[in-house]
């Protein structure tokens, strides 16, 4: 077999026979990694197998339940035969715990599961299984040769690889975790999933930049990409769907980390009992799931020409836009103050319906006036008008079910007898709410 040398961009997977300083595809610098490839002698390719798609075949396709309701929901109803899933998360966030729980629950459902761990010994896996009360007889292996694992994939309904950075193929001379090995391991697992109709769950680590370690092309090779998020200082963990060929993307599932493992949280409320000034409650929508969150803001007089603007759990650009609108239309001296905004509980919110709560928390901190337990729902326009966000009805239903009695919004399409509505059509209406 003839071997050739090529250079691969570790960010996007671009290949070149010559070394390059800057990738011509993704524009990143110093991402070229040398890879040795083997090329066999040319041979005539066999004719492709042809399968005729019929309506009867389409209607007979069914989902495979993982036996974890929240996971099935964000996947679009469960696993699909032959599906390749990539789950990424920071080291120590709970990926292996979740993988072992998925193995346990799926085995209880009657699925044949193989849990392949390249990071832990059998004794370490047994210790974790004892801690989280695993009750099923799970098939476990610590074999790291992906070719050997692929050979037995046909015997299982679900195959979990923990993690792709620790597995290798003997076809390449590079070490496990290298760019070429990660891409080759993923490619072989995706091929095994399609050929054997086995669901493959690949677990990967997150880099400092927040991306899954390895070439970006890995995310394009799989069918579904999930990110496991959450701060280690809190008990809450979030699985966010970034890509899903068999269901909606953008969905999230929330879990709570306990001594017995991860428990699903179906109706999350991320607020404290005491709501001092500088705090506001919001009902946001992440995917199709309404969540009650608490926005915390600190406004402090600045002694420097360019006051600091910091946001945790929110895009700082959105915060700056809201602050600019408030300064212009409410005639507030916010350009002379430092502003810090944070979402409590380690959540990361992208919903524009959070704007009104951000404005309220900033105004509350500036005026030092409490907002009590009013839930704010609304998107702030650059003209100062408050607009109803998407799925307002679902948000209002969640507010009522969570036991809140007051809501601030431009309007409410549905009425509730025990709900007090503060009509907030413009930012200036917040002044009257604070008295």
Helices and strands as residue ranges (DSSP letters): E 2-9, E 15-16, E 32-39, H 55-59, H 69-75, E 84-89, H 95-108, E 113-117, H 122-131, E 139-141, H 146-151, G 153-155, E 158-162, G 164-166, H 179-196, E 199-205, H 217-221, E 224-229, E 236-244, E 252-258, E 261-264, E 269-270, E 279-286, E 289-301, E 309-312, H 316-329, G 334-336, E 337-343, G 352-354, H 355-367, E 374-376, E 379-380, E 386-387, H 392-401, E 406-409, E 420-423, H 429-433
